[in-house]
Amino acid sequence: MRPGIVCGLRSEARALGLPAAIPLRVAGARPEAAEAAARDLAARGVHALLSVGLAGGLDPALAAGALIVPEVVVDQSGACHPSSAVLATAFGLPLTRHRLLGVDSPVTDPKVKRALGARFGAHAVDTESHRVAAVAHAAGLPFLAVRAIADPVRHRLPLSALSAIRPDGTVDVKATWARLLARPQDLPALLGLGWDSARAHATLRRVGARLARALGPD
């Protein structure tokens, strides 16, 4: 099994800690880049596509660091892309009873999160998995999304953090501080995001260990 993996952030890829031989692309938290990365991996002959990284919570039951391996990924057009239970079991990550909503721009407001959760029957949201899933299913490849909750539904995402993500998936720390100086009201949310994100990245490290065991030596 030679899967291709798409992450949104460089920190997610680092947390997974997978061998360099495993094809992995970082999309910079941009939906169109995630789709392009998935297409490139499919063209290179991978046997499956995985979307792995952080997600926002839409279900109050999902705390920071919670792991979901959703049964289905949906988008705002109503398209549904089921995950592969066989693939999940092979990687030691059996499907959880969740629906993951894919959107093309970050959802920052808790009220909007709750509304989207209710409208789509979804438990979490991200900006990449729906694009990767669509490519996988068009190419006839098994698909799996693996997501750790980094911002629970009750938390607001600070604009200071979102606007500092570079196209290569790294975070521009200087830009974050500059925007924080301009928006000091973001400080409590930014500190909370840092704590929650640390818990989610710890979950991704455990995911990476499972994937590495399943995939075996280089």
C-alpha positions, 0 to 999 in steps of 0.5 A: 500500500502506497498512500498519498497524504495531503495536509493543510499545514507544515506543522501537521506534516511534522506532527505525523513524522512519517518517513520521507518515502511516503508521498505527502503534500502540504496545501497551505490550508487552501482548498484549491491547492489541496485539490491540485496536490491530490491530483498530482499524487493520483497522477503519480500512482498512489494507491489511496488518498488521505486528508490528514490534519486539524479541523474545527468542531461543529459538535459540542461533544468534540473537545480539543484534541478529539480524533475523528475518522469520519464515515463521510465527507460532505460539501456545501453543494450536498455532495457526499464522499464516503470514506473507505472502512477497509482503508481505515481498518488497515491503518488502525484508524477505524471509522468514527460515526461522524460527518465532516463538512468541507468548506472553501473558507475558514469558519470562524464564528461559533454561531456559524459553526453551530448553524452549519452543523445543524444544516448539514448534520456535520460534526466537524469542518475543514477546508481540504478534505472535500477537495481531496475526496472528490479527486480520490473518487473521480480517480477510483481511489480509496479515500480517508479523512483523519482529523484532530479537533483544534478549535471546538465549536464554542471557540472563535478563530482569531483573524490574527492567526488565519491571515498569517498562514503562508502558501507553503503551509508555514506560519508567519510569526512576525505577521501574526504579532503585527496583526495582533498589535493591530487587533489586541482583542484577538489575544485571548482567542489566540492563546486559547487556539495555541492550547487547543492546537497543541492538543490536536497536534499531539493527537496527530503524532499518535496518528502518525505512529499508527500510520508508520506501523501500518505502512511498515519500514521504508 
